[in-house]
Amino acid sequence: MTAAASHRLAAAGAAILGVIGLSMGLTFYRMGGVPLRTYRAGPISARVIGHLGQLRNLHTDPLSSLKIGSLEFSHLRGTLPFYVHLPNTNCIFFVTDQTGQCFHIVNLQNQQHMSFDASRLGGYGDWIGATNRELYETEELLSTNRLLLKQRGIGGFRGVYTLNLTESVIESFEEEQGPRPP
């Protein structure tokens, strides 16, 4: 191999490495806290943020956050927008799982926040934001102070949660095996 051919080969290799380096640099920049997707509706904004840990492990989820006025929450279950409106109220419902599952209800009018420790219960909230969500999870107000959450899993598992909105506690949780969702 001649010296000129060797220089051309080295230059081509350097160019390829430069393109790869630039690509990785842009990926690091994009994953380093830059929002990948955002959602905005009135006082609510939600976003999905990439992070550097995703480059080491492709199975790591991006970070998620939900902001309602001055309140901010992270590690949300489901997909954008990460919440559902509770019927006949001015409230939204969502689930976080930073240190264990927690149910949240926020009144959009006065930003009053209620949380329910659900760390000992199953994985409710994974379908929030999904198409055909009602096949798997539903919320229903039983009265002004009771919220019923129903969950159906792919394996036929069914969970029913009753939340006491006055005392901010989960009154009951029932598990049963049922038919698979359609």
C-alpha positions as CSV (number, residue, x, y, z in Angstrom):
1,M,0.0,0.0,0.0
2,T,1.3,3.4,-0.9
3,A,1.7,6.2,1.5
4,A,-1.0,8.2,-0.4
5,A,-3.5,5.3,-0.1
6,S,-2.6,4.9,3.5
7,H,-3.4,8.6,4.2
8,R,-6.7,8.4,2.3
9,L,-7.7,5.3,4.4
10,A,-6.7,7.1,7.6
11,A,-8.7,10.2,6.5
12,A,-11.7,8.1,5.7
13,G,-11.5,6.4,9.1
14,A,-11.2,9.7,10.9
15,A,-14.2,11.0,9.0
16,I,-16.3,8.0,9.9
17,L,-15.2,8.3,13.6
18,G,-16.0,12.0,13.5
19,V,-19.6,11.3,12.2
20,I,-20.1,8.6,14.9
21,G,-18.7,11.0,17.5
22,L,-21.0,13.8,16.4
23,S,-24.0,11.5,16.3
24,M,-23.2,10.3,19.9
25,G,-22.7,13.9,21.0
26,L,-26.1,14.9,19.7
27,T,-27.6,11.9,21.3
28,F,-26.0,12.8,24.7
29,Y,-27.3,16.3,24.3
30,R,-30.8,15.2,23.4
31,M,-30.9,12.6,26.3
32,G,-29.3,15.0,28.8
33,G,-32.5,16.5,30.1
34,V,-34.0,17.9,26.9
35,P,-37.8,17.2,26.7
36,L,-38.5,14.5,24.1
37,R,-42.3,15.1,24.1
38,T,-44.5,17.6,25.7
39,Y,-48.2,18.2,26.4
40,R,-50.0,21.4,27.5
41,A,-53.6,22.0,28.4
42,G,-54.6,25.0,30.5
43,P,-52.7,25.0,33.8
44,I,-51.3,21.4,33.1
45,S,-48.1,20.6,31.3
46,A,-46.6,17.2,31.0
47,R,-43.3,16.1,29.5
48,V,-41.1,13.1,28.8
49,I,-37.4,13.7,29.3
50,G,-34.5,11.6,28.1
51,H,-31.5,10.9,30.3
52,L,-28.0,9.6,30.0
53,G,-28.9,6.3,31.7
54,Q,-30.8,5.3,28.7
55,L,-27.6,5.1,26.7
56,R,-26.2,2.5,29.1
57,N,-29.4,0.5,29.3
58,L,-32.0,0.6,26.5
59,H,-34.7,-0.8,28.8
60,T,-34.6,2.2,31.1
61,D,-37.7,4.4,30.8
62,P,-37.3,8.1,30.2
63,L,-38.2,10.5,33.0
64,S,-41.7,11.9,33.1
65,S,-43.1,15.0,34.8
66,L,-46.4,16.6,35.3
67,K,-46.9,20.3,36.4
68,I,-50.2,21.7,37.5
69,G,-49.8,25.3,38.4
70,S,-47.2,25.4,41.1
71,L,-47.4,21.7,41.9
72,E,-44.9,19.3,40.2
73,F,-44.8,15.5,40.1
74,S,-42.4,13.0,38.5
75,H,-42.1,9.3,37.9
76,L,-45.6,9.0,36.4
77,R,-47.3,5.9,35.3
78,G,-48.8,5.6,31.9
79,T,-48.1,7.7,28.8
80,L,-48.7,11.4,27.9
81,P,-50.6,13.2,29.2
82,F,-50.2,10.9,32.3
83,Y,-53.6,11.9,33.9
84,V,-57.4,11.4,33.4
85,H,-60.2,13.8,34.3
86,L,-62.5,12.5,36.9
87,P,-66.1,12.6,35.6
88,N,-68.4,15.4,36.8
89,T,-65.6,17.2,38.7
90,N,-62.8,19.7,38.1
91,C,-60.2,17.2,39.3
92,I,-57.6,15.0,37.6
93,F,-56.3,11.6,38.7
94,F,-52.8,10.2,38.1
95,V,-50.3,7.7,39.6
96,T,-46.7,8.1,40.5
97,D,-44.2,5.3,41.5
98,Q,-41.0,6.9,42.6
99,T,-40.7,5.1,46.0
100,G,-43.9,3.0,45.6
101,Q,-47.2,3.5,43.9
102,C,-49.1,6.6,45.0
103,F,-52.5,7.8,43.7
104,H,-53.0,11.5,43.3
105,I,-56.1,13.7,42.8
106,V,-55.7,17.4,42.1
107,N,-58.5,20.0,41.9
108,L,-57.7,22.2,38.9
109,Q,-59.6,25.1,40.3
110,N,-57.8,25.6,43.7
111,Q,-54.8,23.2,43.2
112,Q,-55.9,21.2,46.3
113,H,-53.9,17.9,46.2
114,M,-54.8,14.6,47.8
115,S,-52.4,11.6,47.8
116,F,-53.1,7.9,48.6
117,D,-50.3,5.6,49.5
118,A,-50.8,2.5,47.3
119,S,-47.4,1.0,47.6
120,R,-48.7,-2.3,48.8
121,L,-51.2,-2.6,45.9
122,G,-50.8,-3.7,42.3
123,G,-49.8,-1.7,39.3
124,Y,-52.7,0.7,38.6
125,G,-52.1,3.5,36.2
126,D,-50.0,1.8,33.5
127,W,-52.8,2.4,30.9
128,I,-53.3,6.1,31.6
129,G,-53.0,8.0,28.3
130,A,-53.3,4.8,26.2
131,T,-55.8,4.2,23.4
132,N,-58.7,1.9,24.5
133,R,-57.7,2.5,28.2
134,E,-61.3,1.9,29.4
135,L,-60.8,-1.8,28.5
136,Y,-58.2,-2.0,31.3
137,E,-58.7,0.8,33.8
138,T,-61.7,3.0,34.8
139,E,-62.5,5.6,37.4
140,E,-66.0,6.2,38.8
141,L,-67.2,8.5,41.5
142,L,-69.6,6.6,43.8
143,S,-70.5,9.7,45.8
144,T,-68.9,13.1,46.6
145,N,-66.4,11.3,48.8
146,R,-65.8,7.9,47.2
147,L,-63.8,7.0,44.1
148,L,-63.9,3.5,42.6
149,L,-60.9,2.4,40.5
150,K,-61.3,-0.8,38.4
151,Q,-58.4,-2.6,36.8
152,R,-58.3,-5.5,34.4
153,G,-55.0,-7.1,33.5
154,I,-54.0,-9.0,30.4
155,G,-54.0,-12.3,32.3
156,G,-57.5,-11.8,33.6
157,F,-56.5,-10.3,36.9
158,R,-59.0,-7.7,38.2
159,G,-58.5,-5.3,41.0
160,V,-61.1,-2.9,42.5
161,Y,-59.9,0.0,44.7
162,T,-62.2,2.2,46.8
163,L,-60.7,5.6,47.8
164,N,-62.2,7.7,50.6
165,L,-61.7,11.3,49.4
166,T,-62.6,12.8,52.8
167,E,-60.0,10.9,54.8
168,S,-57.4,10.4,51.9
169,V,-57.2,6.6,52.5
170,I,-57.8,3.5,50.4
171,E,-60.8,1.9,52.1
172,S,-60.7,-1.4,50.2
173,F,-58.9,-3.4,47.6
174,E,-60.3,-6.6,46.1
175,E,-58.6,-9.0,43.8
176,E,-60.3,-11.5,41.6
177,Q,-59.6,-13.5,38.5
178,G,-61.8,-12.7,35.6
179,P,-62.1,-13.2,31.9
180,R,-59.5,-11.7,29.6
181,P,-60.2,-8.3,28.2
182,P,-61.3,-8.3,24.5
